[in-house]
Amino acid sequence: MTARPRGRTLRTRLPLFGGRSLRTRLLLFIGAVLVVVCAAMAVTTVYAQRAYLLGNLDQRVSDAADRSLGGASLHPELDRDLTFLHESGHPAGMLAARLDDDGAVLAAAVVSQDAAPQALGDDQRAALEGLTADGAEHTRTVPGLGTYRLTVLDDDGVRVLAGLPMGDVQDMITKLMVVESVVAAVGLGAAGVVCAVVIRRQLRPLGRVAATAVEVSRAPLDRGEVTGLTRVPARDTDPGSEAGQVGAALNRMIEHVESSLAERQRGEEEMRRSEERMRRFLADASHELRTPLASIAGYAELMNRGTDRIEPVLAWRRVSAESARMTGLVEDLLLLARLDEGRPLHTAEVDLAAVVAEAVWDARAAGDGHDWQLSLPLEAPALVVGDEARLHQVVANLLANARVHTPVGTAVVAEVDVVGERCVIRVRDNGPGIPAELLPRAFERFTRADSSRARASGSAGGAGLGLAIAAAIVGAHGGRIDVTSVPGRTEFTIDLPADRLPPAEPQVRTRPAPVRESTVRRADAVVEGRAGGVRAGLPARTAREWS
């Protein structure tokens, strides 16, 4: 034999509820329960009323039998005597009989209304035979008279049978059943209508939740921007009800779905932007490398054809310059690749004041036509943990950017400041500024503004990697770099976490820590010993002038 599937068994057992709506199932279930309850109440009432009526009838039958036995006992020798039925007080329809020792009916009669008792026929008397004198009540159907409740009493050999008709009791029970049936039908109908209305109203929030779920399921979640998905109304998210809990849970799920889809879309957009940046990066790198390679190949071809076409010294000088340019570009690309991979940098304690002072001196030596200014802290050391050479490269790139992209006479200020637990380097100039459309991608690779910012005559443009390298190095040090620019003021801000040395013991802290004095002296020595004509136009509180 093959086992029947469990699901099929359940569907077979519940044919009335399968495939129906929740509202219909609730109505059917409540209706079935009400029918069972009403039927049980009706049956209980009928049985209780019948027992009461039969008890009352049995008492009357017993009283009639006692009275009849008393009358028959007056003449025990007359075993067929029924004269006691002529006495007043016997109800109409009462049946009495005299029995022998074997239970056979010797004489039987029934009391008539306003007439003498009538003797029973043979068929009627046959229906009364077989009863024992045990005092118990019996029910027999007498032809032509109906159903009777009977009992037999015995007193010293005198046996008397007495009985009363059950028609009144049966009529009352029948009427009671009819009344209860009508009341139950009306009550069930009214209860069904009320339940239908109540269930319909109570399930409306669940219907709205289901409608919301259907609407969300029809949204194009697999494409396009997914925002503003339909939510379950606030009135249907009451946590005090089951439907409200379902609505609140559905809203949370919709929020999770929306945030996940938005995150996926942002990831896809970021991937597309990354791919676009990579394609642009490869194209720009190829272009930047192709130019010096083409120049080197051209000069080599000229040298190969003979020295009469070009002077060898000039050719080798140009080949060396293009090679150096290509080498610098490759080194910059390798540096960016290492920083992107997260390779650790050389770390040590770095004095930003000395680093910025050295960078200003180098910038002044490369572009003496600009007004170079320096501002260093004198009250607190600007110490960070990092790679001194790379931090110097960052500042040098910013100063070179200001030198190349601003005209002669532009004031360039390099400032170091300590703000709480952060060290801040600011490089600003009063040049023409960065175009607004270029500002959002100023730190992207191969971003150039040669045609947007004025240059000193004869200056050469870079590959557009200086700011990208600066941003990557600052990020590797756990800092951030920002730029703000308007015509007449461009400022780059580098924010790095300060290196806070552990404080000395309280009893020996009678003067500023030596590191502060050494830091200031180091910055002073760098500028005073090497800056020569570099001027520091700074506030009196935080700066010192060198000449």
C-alpha positions as CSV (number, residue, x, y, z in Angstrom):
1,M,0.0,0.0,0.0
2,T,1.2,3.5,-0.7
3,A,1.0,6.2,2.0
4,R,-1.4,9.0,1.3
5,P,0.2,12.5,1.4
6,R,-0.3,14.4,4.6
7,G,-1.6,17.6,2.8
8,R,-4.2,15.6,0.9
9,T,-5.4,14.0,4.1
10,L,-5.9,17.4,5.7
11,R,-7.7,18.7,2.7
12,T,-10.0,15.6,2.7
13,R,-10.7,16.1,6.4
14,L,-11.5,19.8,6.0
15,P,-13.4,20.1,2.8
16,L,-15.6,23.0,4.0
17,F,-12.7,25.3,4.9
18,G,-10.1,24.6,2.2
19,G,-9.7,27.2,-0.6
20,R,-12.0,29.8,1.1
21,S,-11.2,33.3,2.3
22,L,-10.5,33.9,6.0
23,R,-13.8,35.8,6.3
24,T,-15.8,32.9,4.9
25,R,-14.0,30.4,7.1
26,L,-14.6,32.4,10.2
27,L,-18.3,32.8,9.4
28,L,-18.6,29.0,8.7
29,F,-16.7,28.2,11.9
30,I,-18.7,30.6,14.1
31,G,-21.9,29.5,12.5
32,A,-21.1,25.8,13.1
33,V,-20.2,26.6,16.7
34,L,-23.5,28.5,17.2
35,V,-25.5,25.7,15.7
36,V,-23.9,23.2,18.0
37,V,-24.4,25.4,21.0
38,C,-28.0,26.1,20.2
39,A,-28.7,22.4,19.5
40,A,-27.1,21.4,22.8
41,M,-29.1,24.1,24.6
42,A,-32.4,23.0,22.9
43,V,-31.8,19.3,23.6
44,T,-30.9,20.0,27.2
45,T,-34.0,22.2,27.7
46,V,-36.3,19.6,26.1
47,Y,-34.9,16.8,28.2
48,A,-35.1,18.8,31.4
49,Q,-38.7,19.9,30.6
50,R,-39.7,16.4,29.7
51,A,-38.1,15.0,32.9
52,Y,-40.0,17.6,34.9
53,L,-43.3,16.9,33.2
54,L,-42.9,13.2,33.4
55,G,-42.0,13.5,37.1
56,N,-45.1,15.5,37.7
57,L,-47.2,13.0,35.7
58,D,-45.6,10.0,37.5
59,Q,-46.6,11.6,40.8
60,R,-50.2,12.0,39.6
61,V,-50.2,8.4,38.4
62,S,-48.9,7.2,41.7
63,D,-51.6,9.2,43.6
64,A,-54.3,7.9,41.3
65,A,-53.1,4.3,41.8
66,D,-53.0,4.7,45.6
67,R,-56.6,6.1,45.5
68,S,-57.8,3.3,43.2
69,L,-56.1,0.6,45.3
70,G,-57.8,2.1,48.4
71,G,-61.2,1.8,46.7
72,A,-60.5,-1.7,45.5
73,S,-59.3,-2.9,48.9
74,L,-62.7,-2.2,50.4
75,H,-64.1,-5.3,48.5
76,P,-61.1,-7.7,48.0
77,E,-63.4,-10.6,47.1
78,L,-64.7,-8.7,44.1
79,D,-61.7,-9.1,41.8
80,R,-63.5,-7.5,38.8
81,D,-64.9,-4.5,40.7
82,L,-64.2,-1.0,39.2
83,T,-66.8,0.9,41.1
84,F,-64.0,3.1,42.6
85,L,-63.9,4.8,39.2
86,H,-67.3,6.3,39.9
87,E,-65.9,8.4,42.7
88,S,-65.5,12.0,42.0
89,G,-62.0,13.5,41.6
90,H,-60.7,11.2,38.9
91,P,-59.4,13.1,35.9
92,A,-60.9,12.4,32.4
93,G,-58.9,9.9,30.5
94,M,-57.7,8.1,33.6
95,L,-57.4,4.4,33.0
96,A,-57.8,1.7,35.7
97,A,-57.8,-2.1,35.7
98,R,-57.9,-5.1,38.0
99,L,-55.2,-7.8,37.5
100,D,-54.7,-11.3,38.7
101,D,-51.6,-12.8,40.2
102,D,-50.2,-13.5,36.8
103,G,-50.7,-10.0,35.5
104,A,-53.7,-10.7,33.3
105,V,-56.3,-8.0,33.0
106,L,-59.5,-9.1,34.7
107,A,-61.4,-5.8,34.1
108,A,-60.4,-2.4,32.7
109,A,-62.2,0.9,32.1
110,V,-61.3,4.5,31.2
111,V,-62.9,7.6,32.8
112,S,-64.8,9.7,30.4
113,Q,-65.7,13.4,30.5
114,D,-69.2,13.9,32.0
115,A,-70.0,10.2,31.4
116,A,-69.7,6.8,33.1
117,P,-66.4,4.9,32.8
118,Q,-66.1,3.0,29.6
119,A,-64.8,-0.6,29.5
120,L,-61.8,-1.4,27.4
121,G,-61.9,-3.7,24.5
122,D,-59.8,-6.9,24.1
123,D,-57.1,-5.2,22.1
124,Q,-56.8,-2.4,24.6
125,R,-56.7,-4.7,27.5
126,A,-54.0,-6.8,25.8
127,A,-51.8,-3.7,25.7
128,L,-52.0,-3.5,29.5
129,E,-50.9,-7.1,30.2
130,G,-47.5,-8.1,31.4
131,L,-47.0,-5.4,34.0
132,T,-45.7,-6.4,37.4
133,A,-46.7,-4.9,40.7
134,D,-43.3,-3.2,41.4
135,G,-44.6,0.3,41.8
136,A,-42.6,1.6,38.9
137,E,-44.0,3.7,36.1
138,H,-44.3,2.2,32.6
139,T,-45.2,3.6,29.2
140,R,-47.6,1.8,27.0
141,T,-49.6,2.7,23.9
142,V,-53.3,1.8,24.2
143,P,-55.0,1.4,20.8
144,G,-57.7,4.1,20.4
145,L,-56.6,6.0,23.6
146,G,-53.0,6.9,22.9
147,T,-49.9,6.7,25.1
148,Y,-50.3,6.2,28.8
149,R,-48.1,6.4,31.8
150,L,-49.0,3.3,34.0
151,T,-48.2,1.8,37.3
152,V,-49.4,-1.4,39.2
153,L,-49.8,-1.6,43.0
154,D,-50.5,-4.7,45.1
155,D,-52.1,-4.8,48.6
156,D,-52.6,-8.3,50.1
157,G,-53.4,-9.8,46.7
158,V,-55.4,-6.9,45.4
159,R,-53.7,-5.6,42.3
160,V,-54.8,-2.4,40.7
161,L,-53.4,-0.8,37.5
162,A,-53.8,2.9,37.1
163,G,-52.6,5.2,34.3
164,L,-52.9,8.7,32.9
165,P,-52.6,9.8,29.3
166,M,-49.2,11.4,28.2
167,G,-50.8,13.5,25.4
168,D,-50.6,16.8,27.3
169,V,-46.9,16.1,28.1
170,Q,-46.1,15.2,24.5
171,D,-48.0,18.2,23.2
172,M,-46.1,20.5,25.5
173,I,-42.8,18.9,24.6
174,T,-43.6,19.3,20.9
175,K,-44.6,22.9,21.3
176,L,-41.5,23.6,23.3
177,M,-39.3,22.0,20.5
178,V,-41.1,24.1,17.9
179,V,-40.6,27.3,19.9
180,E,-37.0,26.6,20.5
181,S,-36.4,25.7,16.9
182,V,-37.9,29.0,15.7
183,V,-36.0,31.0,18.4
184,A,-32.8,29.2,17.5
185,A,-33.3,29.9,13.8
186,V,-34.0,33.6,14.3
187,G,-31.1,33.8,16.8
188,L,-28.7,32.1,14.5
189,G,-29.7,34.3,11.6
190,A,-29.3,37.5,13.7
191,A,-26.0,36.2,15.1
192,G,-24.8,35.3,11.6
193,V,-25.5,38.9,10.4
194,V,-23.9,40.5,13.4
195,C,-20.8,38.2,13.1
196,A,-20.6,38.9,9.3
197,V,-20.6,42.7,10.0
198,V,-18.2,42.4,12.9
199,I,-15.8,40.1,11.1
200,R,-15.9,42.3,8.0
201,R,-15.1,45.4,10.0
202,Q,-12.4,43.7,12.1
203,L,-10.7,42.3,9.0
204,R,-10.6,45.6,7.1
205,P,-7.1,46.5,8.5
206,L,-5.9,43.0,7.4
207,G,-7.4,43.6,3.9
208,R,-5.6,46.9,3.7
209,V,-2.4,45.3,4.7
210,A,-2.9,42.6,2.1
211,A,-3.6,45.3,-0.5
212,T,-0.4,47.1,0.4
213,A,1.6,43.9,0.1
214,V,0.0,43.3,-3.3
215,E,0.9,46.8,-4.5
216,V,4.5,46.4,-3.3
217,S,4.8,43.1,-5.0
218,R,3.8,44.8,-8.3
219,A,6.5,47.4,-8.0
220,P,9.4,47.0,-10.4
221,L,11.9,46.1,-7.8
222,D,14.3,44.5,-10.3
223,R,15.0,47.7,-12.2
224,G,15.2,51.4,-11.9
225,E,15.2,53.5,-8.7
226,V,13.1,52.0,-6.0
227,T,11.9,54.7,-3.6
228,G,8.6,55.7,-2.1
229,L,7.1,52.2,-1.8
230,T,3.6,52.1,-0.4
231,R,3.4,51.8,3.4
232,V,0.6,50.4,5.6
233,P,-1.3,53.4,7.1
234,A,-0.5,54.3,10.7
235,R,-4.0,53.4,11.8
236,D,-3.3,49.8,10.7
237,T,0.0,49.4,12.7
238,D,-1.4,49.3,16.2
239,P,0.7,46.8,18.1
240,G,-2.2,46.0,20.3
241,S,-3.9,44.0,17.6
242,E,-2.7,41.1,15.4
243,A,-3.5,43.0,12.2
244,G,-1.6,46.0,13.5
245,Q,1.4,43.8,14.3
246,V,1.3,42.3,10.8
247,G,1.1,45.9,9.4
248,A,4.0,47.1,11.4
249,A,6.0,44.1,10.5
250,L,5.2,44.6,6.8
251,N,6.3,48.3,7.0
252,R,9.6,47.2,8.6
253,M,10.1,44.7,5.9
254,I,9.3,47.3,3.2
255,E,11.8,49.6,4.8
256,H,14.4,46.9,4.8
257,V,13.7,46.0,1.2
258,E,13.8,49.7,0.1
259,S,17.1,50.3,2.0
260,S,18.6,47.1,0.6
261,L,17.5,48.0,-3.0
262,A,18.8,51.6,-2.5
263,E,22.1,50.2,-1.2
264,R,22.3,47.8,-4.2
265,Q,21.6,50.7,-6.5
266,R,24.2,52.8,-4.9
267,G,26.6,49.9,-5.2
268,E,25.8,49.5,-8.9
269,E,26.2,53.2,-9.5
270,E,29.4,53.2,-7.6
271,M,30.6,50.2,-9.6
272,R,29.6,52.0,-12.8
273,R,31.5,55.1,-11.7
274,S,34.5,53.0,-10.6
275,E,34.5,51.3,-14.0
276,E,34.2,54.7,-15.7
277,R,37.0,56.1,-13.6
278,M,39.1,53.0,-14.4
279,R,38.5,53.4,-18.1
280,R,39.3,57.1,-17.9
281,F,42.3,56.4,-15.8
282,L,43.6,53.8,-18.3
283,A,42.9,56.2,-21.2
284,D,44.7,59.1,-19.4
285,A,47.6,57.0,-18.3
286,S,48.0,55.6,-21.8
287,H,47.9,59.1,-23.2
288,E,50.4,60.4,-20.7
289,L,52.8,57.5,-21.2
290,R,52.4,57.6,-25.0
291,T,53.6,61.2,-25.3
292,P,57.1,60.7,-23.8
293,L,57.4,57.2,-25.4
294,A,56.6,58.8,-28.8
295,S,59.1,61.5,-28.2
296,I,61.8,59.0,-27.1
297,A,61.0,56.8,-30.1
298,G,61.2,59.8,-32.4
299,Y,64.6,61.0,-31.2
300,A,65.9,57.5,-31.3
301,E,64.8,57.1,-34.9
302,L,66.5,60.4,-35.7
303,M,69.7,59.2,-34.1
304,N,69.4,56.0,-35.9
305,R,69.3,57.7,-39.3
306,G,72.4,59.7,-38.6
307,T,73.8,62.6,-36.5
308,D,73.5,65.0,-39.4
309,R,69.7,65.3,-38.8
310,I,70.0,66.3,-35.1
311,E,72.7,67.2,-32.6
312,P,73.4,64.1,-30.4
313,V,73.6,66.2,-27.2
314,L,70.2,67.8,-27.8
315,A,68.7,64.4,-28.7
316,W,70.0,62.7,-25.6
317,R,69.0,65.6,-23.4
318,R,65.4,65.4,-24.7
319,V,65.4,61.6,-24.4
320,S,66.6,62.0,-20.8
321,A,63.9,64.6,-20.0
322,E,61.1,62.5,-21.5
323,S,62.4,59.5,-19.7
324,A,62.4,61.4,-16.4
325,R,58.9,62.6,-17.0
326,M,57.7,59.0,-17.8
327,T,59.5,57.7,-14.7
328,G,57.9,60.2,-12.5
329,L,54.5,59.4,-13.9
330,V,55.0,55.7,-13.4
331,E,56.3,56.3,-9.8
332,D,53.2,58.3,-9.1
333,L,50.9,55.6,-10.4
334,L,52.8,53.0,-8.4
335,L,52.4,55.1,-5.3
336,L,48.7,55.4,-5.8
337,A,48.4,51.7,-6.4
338,R,50.3,50.9,-3.2
339,L,48.1,53.3,-1.2
340,D,44.9,51.8,-2.8
341,E,46.1,48.4,-1.7
342,G,46.5,49.7,1.9
343,R,50.2,48.9,2.2
344,P,51.6,50.3,5.5
345,L,53.7,53.4,5.4
346,H,56.8,54.1,7.4
347,T,55.7,55.6,10.7
348,A,57.5,57.8,13.1
349,E,56.9,61.0,15.1
350,V,56.7,63.8,12.6
351,D,57.0,67.6,13.4
352,L,54.5,69.2,10.9
353,A,56.0,72.7,11.6
354,A,59.4,71.6,10.3
355,V,57.8,69.7,7.4
356,V,55.8,72.7,6.3
357,A,58.7,75.1,6.7
358,E,61.0,72.9,4.5
359,A,58.2,72.7,1.9
360,V,57.7,76.4,1.9
361,W,61.5,76.9,1.4
362,D,61.5,74.5,-1.5
363,A,58.5,76.2,-3.1
364,R,60.1,79.6,-2.7
365,A,63.2,78.3,-4.4
366,A,61.2,77.0,-7.3
367,G,58.9,80.0,-7.7
368,D,60.4,83.2,-6.3
369,G,57.9,85.4,-8.1
370,H,55.2,84.5,-5.5
371,D,54.7,86.0,-2.1
372,W,55.3,83.0,0.2
373,Q,54.1,83.3,3.8
374,L,54.4,80.8,6.7
375,S,52.4,80.5,10.0
376,L,53.6,78.1,12.7
377,P,52.3,77.3,16.2
378,L,54.4,78.6,19.1
379,E,52.3,77.4,22.0
380,A,51.8,73.7,21.2
381,P,53.8,71.2,19.2
382,A,52.2,70.0,15.9
383,L,53.2,66.3,16.2
384,V,51.7,63.4,14.3
385,V,52.6,59.8,13.7
386,G,53.3,59.1,10.0
387,D,55.7,59.0,7.1
388,E,57.6,62.3,7.1
389,A,58.6,62.0,3.4
390,R,55.0,61.4,2.3
391,L,53.6,64.2,4.4
392,H,56.3,66.5,2.9
393,Q,55.2,65.3,-0.5
394,V,51.6,66.3,0.3
395,V,52.5,69.8,1.3
396,A,54.9,70.2,-1.6
397,N,52.2,69.1,-4.0
398,L,49.8,71.7,-2.6
399,L,52.4,74.4,-2.8
400,A,53.4,73.4,-6.3
401,N,49.7,73.4,-7.3
402,A,49.4,77.0,-6.0
403,R,52.6,78.0,-7.8
404,V,51.7,76.5,-11.2
405,H,48.1,77.5,-11.3
406,T,48.4,81.1,-10.0
407,P,50.0,84.2,-11.7
408,V,53.2,85.8,-10.5
409,G,52.7,88.0,-7.4
410,T,50.1,85.7,-5.8
411,A,50.3,85.4,-2.0
412,V,50.5,81.8,-0.8
413,V,50.1,81.2,2.9
414,A,51.1,77.8,4.5
415,E,49.7,77.6,8.1
416,V,50.0,74.9,10.8
417,D,47.6,74.8,13.7
418,V,46.7,72.5,16.6
419,V,43.0,72.2,17.4
420,G,42.3,69.9,20.3
421,E,43.4,66.4,19.3
422,R,43.9,67.4,15.6
423,C,46.7,69.0,13.7
424,V,45.6,71.1,10.8
425,I,47.6,72.3,7.8
426,R,46.1,75.1,5.6
427,V,47.5,76.2,2.2
428,R,45.6,79.2,0.7
429,D,46.2,81.7,-2.1
430,N,44.5,84.7,-3.5
431,G,44.6,83.5,-7.1
432,P,41.8,83.1,-9.6
433,G,40.3,80.0,-7.9
434,I,39.1,76.6,-9.1
435,P,36.2,76.5,-11.5
436,A,33.0,75.4,-9.8
437,E,32.4,72.6,-12.2
438,L,35.9,71.2,-11.5
439,L,35.8,71.6,-7.7
440,P,33.8,68.3,-6.9
441,R,36.4,66.2,-8.7
442,A,39.5,68.1,-7.8
443,F,41.1,65.1,-6.0
444,E,40.3,62.6,-8.8
445,R,43.2,61.3,-10.9
446,F,44.2,63.0,-14.1
447,T,42.1,66.1,-13.2
448,R,43.6,69.1,-14.8
449,A,42.5,72.7,-15.1
450,D,45.2,74.1,-17.4
451,S,42.8,76.2,-19.3
452,S,40.9,77.4,-16.2
453,R,43.6,78.7,-14.0
454,A,46.2,81.2,-15.1
455,R,49.8,80.0,-15.2
456,A,53.1,81.6,-15.1
457,S,54.6,81.9,-18.5
458,G,56.7,78.9,-19.4
459,S,55.4,76.6,-16.7
460,A,54.7,73.1,-17.6
461,G,51.5,71.3,-16.8
462,G,51.5,68.0,-14.8
463,A,49.7,64.8,-15.3
464,G,46.9,65.7,-12.9
465,L,48.0,63.3,-10.1
466,G,49.3,65.7,-7.5
467,L,46.0,66.3,-5.6
468,A,45.0,62.6,-6.0
469,I,48.3,61.5,-4.4
470,A,47.9,64.1,-1.6
471,A,44.4,62.8,-0.9
472,A,45.6,59.2,-0.9
473,I,48.5,59.9,1.5
474,V,46.3,61.9,3.9
475,G,43.7,59.1,3.9
476,A,46.4,56.6,4.7
477,H,47.4,58.6,7.7
478,G,43.8,58.6,9.0
479,G,43.1,62.2,8.1
480,R,41.1,64.1,5.5
481,I,41.8,66.8,3.0
482,D,39.2,69.4,1.8
483,V,39.2,72.3,-0.6
484,T,37.2,75.5,-0.8
485,S,37.6,77.9,-3.7
486,V,36.1,81.2,-4.8
487,P,37.6,83.8,-7.0
488,G,40.4,85.5,-5.0
489,R,40.7,82.7,-2.3
490,T,41.5,79.0,-2.6
491,E,42.2,77.0,0.6
492,F,43.3,73.4,1.0
493,T,42.8,72.0,4.5
494,I,44.6,68.9,5.8
495,D,43.3,67.5,9.1
496,L,45.4,64.8,10.8
497,P,45.1,63.1,14.2
498,A,47.7,64.6,16.6
499,D,50.3,62.5,18.4
500,R,49.7,63.1,22.1
501,L,52.7,62.0,24.2
502,P,51.8,60.7,27.7
503,P,52.0,63.5,30.3
504,A,54.9,63.6,32.7
505,E,54.6,63.0,36.4
506,P,52.8,65.9,38.2
507,Q,55.7,66.7,40.6
508,V,58.2,67.4,37.8
509,R,56.0,69.5,35.5
510,T,57.3,72.9,36.5
511,R,57.8,74.1,33.0
512,P,56.6,73.3,29.4
513,A,57.5,69.9,28.1
514,P,60.9,69.9,26.3
515,V,59.3,68.6,23.2
516,R,57.4,71.8,22.8
517,E,60.6,73.9,23.0
518,S,62.4,71.6,20.6
519,T,59.5,71.7,18.2
520,V,59.5,75.5,18.1
521,R,63.2,75.7,17.9
522,R,63.3,73.2,15.1
523,A,60.8,75.1,13.0
524,D,62.6,78.4,13.8
525,A,65.9,76.8,12.8
526,V,64.6,75.5,9.5
527,V,63.1,78.9,8.5
528,E,65.9,81.1,10.0
529,G,68.7,79.0,8.7
530,R,67.4,78.2,5.2
531,A,64.6,80.5,4.3
532,G,66.7,83.6,3.7
533,G,64.2,86.0,2.2
534,V,61.1,84.1,3.0
535,R,58.7,86.3,4.9
536,A,56.1,85.1,7.4
537,G,53.2,87.5,7.5
538,L,51.4,86.1,10.5
539,P,49.4,87.1,13.6
540,A,51.5,88.3,16.5
541,R,50.1,85.6,18.8
542,T,50.9,82.6,16.7
543,A,53.6,83.7,14.3
544,R,57.1,85.0,14.1
545,E,58.7,87.0,11.3
546,W,61.9,85.9,9.6
547,S,64.1,88.1,7.4
